């Protein structure tokens, strides 16, 4: 029977939404989780809830744009539990707007968090995975990386770049040591819209989330499915969207 028992999983962006749901689900299924995010008080509270339910959880304050923070997350995970089996790259922002708005600060933020943050995770975890002889990189991408919609060009570019990096890592890791999984959600009921500066886009996104969004636990189940597979099975990509989403 497939199981998460004794899996050691570090999760970025774990202070809410998909990251929090993933931490809670994996812990309930037997994994030890290390929650990472900028909001230390929030991840501490979630970790305490997990522990009170009988699960294993630790925390690490992390800004994924800082490579040293990701190194510290991996080191703390290994120091606490002896190894790191999975790194879930979940942190992301979406200050989307039409290109004509020239929101260069928003463009930089998406590149720094969505793409550079993921690469910082790769740089921190890959050497440890190699030393251990096994490891699994999971990234929460987006259906926006599969098709480009108006106002989402740069966001889609960062998500598509993450998928490309994943595929490159997969082709370089056919020795069976490192597995990769890219999970692309559609509308999920999270606070991602809070990072959108344009009030009209932010309100429309919230309406779409309210109307058709699936719970973050749906994506968490996809993460669990991917990482519970035996070592000789790699789930390369998963798309998880509302049934009614076009």
C-alpha positions in Angstrom: 0.0 0.0 0.0 1.3 3.5 -0.9 2.1 5.6 2.1 3.6 8.9 3.2 4.8 7.4 6.5 8.2 8.8 7.5 8.5 11.0 4.4 10.3 14.3 5.3 8.8 17.2 3.3 9.7 20.9 3.3 7.1 23.3 1.9 7.5 26.9 0.9 4.6 29.3 1.0 3.1 27.3 3.8 1.4 30.1 5.7 -1.9 29.7 3.8 -3.7 28.3 0.8 -2.2 25.4 -1.0 1.0 25.3 1.1 -0.9 25.1 4.4 -3.4 22.6 3.0 -0.5 20.4 1.8 1.3 20.6 5.1 -1.8 19.6 7.0 -2.7 16.7 4.7 0.8 15.2 4.5 1.2 15.4 8.2 -2.1 13.6 8.7 -0.9 10.9 6.4 2.3 10.3 8.3 4.9 12.7 6.9 7.0 15.0 8.9 6.6 18.5 7.5 8.7 21.7 7.7 6.6 24.8 7.0 8.4 27.7 5.4 7.1 31.2 4.7 7.8 34.8 5.6 5.0 35.0 8.2 6.7 33.2 11.2 3.8 33.6 13.6 1.4 32.1 11.1 3.5 29.0 10.3 4.2 28.5 14.0 0.4 28.4 14.7 -0.2 25.9 11.9 2.7 23.7 13.1 1.2 23.8 16.6 -2.1 22.7 15.2 -0.5 19.8 13.4 1.4 18.7 16.5 -1.7 18.9 18.7 -3.3 16.5 16.2 -0.4 14.1 16.7 1.6 15.0 13.6 5.2 16.1 13.2 5.9 19.7 12.1 8.6 22.3 12.4 9.0 25.8 10.9 11.5 28.0 9.2 11.1 31.6 8.3 12.0 31.9 4.6 12.0 34.5 1.9 12.4 32.4 -1.3 14.0 35.3 -3.1 17.0 34.9 -0.8 19.1 31.9 -1.7 20.6 31.6 1.8 17.1 31.2 3.2 16.5 28.1 1.1 19.8 26.7 2.1 18.9 27.3 5.7 15.5 25.5 5.2 17.1 22.5 3.7 19.8 22.4 6.4 17.2 22.8 9.2 15.1 20.0 7.7 18.1 17.6 7.6 19.3 18.6 11.1 15.8 18.0 12.5 14.9 14.8 10.7 18.1 13.4 9.3 17.2 13.9 5.6 14.9 15.7 3.2 12.8 13.6 0.9 10.7 16.2 -0.8 10.9 20.0 -1.4 7.6 21.5 -2.4 8.1 24.8 -4.1 4.8 26.5 -3.6 5.6 30.2 -2.8 4.2 32.5 -5.6 2.9 35.9 -6.3 0.6 37.2 -9.1 0.7 41.0 -9.4 -0.8 40.6 -12.9 -1.7 43.5 -15.2 -1.7 44.3 -19.0 1.8 44.8 -20.4 0.8 48.3 -21.4 0.5 49.2 -17.7 4.3 48.9 -17.5 4.3 47.5 -14.0 8.0 46.7 -14.0 8.1 46.2 -10.3 5.3 43.6 -10.5 7.2 41.9 -13.3 10.4 41.7 -11.2 8.4 40.4 -8.2 7.0 37.5 -10.3 10.4 36.7 -11.7 12.0 36.8 -8.3 9.5 34.8 -6.4 7.9 32.5 -8.9 11.0 31.6 -11.0 14.1 32.6 -9.0 12.6 31.3 -5.8 12.1 27.9 -7.4 15.7 27.9 -8.7 16.9 28.8 -5.2 15.1 25.7 -4.0 16.7 23.6 -6.7 20.2 24.9 -5.8 19.6 24.2 -2.1 18.0 20.8 -2.4 19.7 19.1 -5.4 23.1 18.6 -3.8 21.5 17.0 -0.7 19.3 14.8 -2.9 22.4 13.6 -4.7 24.3 12.9 -1.5 21.3 11.0 -0.1 20.8 9.0 -3.3 17.2 10.1 -3.6 14.9 13.2 -3.5 11.8 14.7 -5.1 11.2 18.2 -6.3 7.5 19.3 -6.5 6.6 22.7 -7.8 3.1 24.3 -7.8 2.9 25.9 -11.2 -0.4 27.1 -12.9 -2.6 26.4 -15.8 -1.6 30.0 -16.7 1.7 28.4 -17.8 -0.2 26.2 -20.3 -2.3 28.9 -22.0 -1.7 32.7 -22.0 -4.6 35.0 -21.1 -4.7 38.8 -21.3 -3.0 40.6 -18.4 -1.1 37.4 -17.5 1.8 37.4 -19.9 4.6 37.8 -17.4 3.0 35.6 -14.8 2.5 32.9 -17.5 6.1 33.3 -18.6 7.4 32.6 -15.1 5.2 29.6 -14.7 6.1 28.3 -18.1 9.8 28.8 -17.2 9.3 26.7 -14.0 7.8 23.9 -16.1 10.8 24.1 -18.5 13.3 23.9 -15.6 11.4 20.9 -14.3 11.6 19.1 -17.7 15.3 19.9 -17.9 16.0 18.5 -14.5 14.0 15.4 -15.3 16.1 14.8 -18.5 19.2 15.2 -16.4 18.0 12.9 -13.7 17.2 9.6 -15.4 19.6 7.8 -13.1 16.6 7.4 -10.7 18.0 9.6 -8.0 15.9 12.8 -8.4 12.2 12.8 -9.3 10.3 15.9 -10.4 6.6 16.8 -10.4 5.0 20.0 -11.8 1.4 20.5 -10.6 -0.6 23.1 -12.4 -3.8 24.3 -10.6 -6.6 26.2 -12.1 -8.8 28.4 -10.0 -8.2 27.6 -6.3 -9.8 29.4 -3.4 -6.7 31.1 -1.9 -5.5 34.6 -1.1 -3.4 34.8 -4.3 -5.5 37.7 -5.5 -4.2 39.8 -2.6 -1.0 40.2 -4.6 -2.8 41.8 -7.6 -2.4 45.6 -7.6 -4.9 46.3 -10.3 -8.3 46.6 -8.4 -10.4 45.5 -11.4 -8.3 42.4 -12.1 -8.1 41.6 -8.3 -11.9 41.8 -8.0 -12.6 39.7 -11.1 -10.1 37.1 -9.9 -11.8 36.9 -6.5 -15.2 36.6 -8.2 -13.9 33.7 -10.4 -12.4 32.0 -7.3 -15.7 32.3 -5.4 -17.7 31.1 -8.4 -15.7 28.1 -9.5 -12.6 27.8 -7.3 -11.8 24.4 -5.8 -10.5 24.1 -2.3 -6.7 24.0 -1.8 -7.0 20.5 -0.4 -7.7 19.3 -3.9 -4.2 20.4 -4.9 -2.7 19.0 -1.7 -4.2 15.6 -2.6 -2.4 15.8 -6.0 0.9 16.5 -4.1 0.3 13.5 -1.9 -0.4 11.3 -4.9 2.8 12.3 -6.6 5.1 11.8 -3.6 3.6 8.6 -2.3 4.6 6.7 -5.5 7.4 4.1 -5.2 10.8 5.3 -6.2 10.7 3.8 -9.7 7.5 5.8 -10.6 7.7 9.5 -11.5 4.5 11.6 -11.9 5.9 14.3 -14.1 2.9 16.7 -14.5 -0.6 17.0 -13.0 -3.2 19.5 -14.0 -5.9 20.2 -11.3 -8.7 22.5 -12.3 -12.4 23.0 -11.5 -14.6 20.8 -13.7 -16.4 24.0 -14.9 -13.2 26.0 -15.8 -12.7 26.4 -19.5 
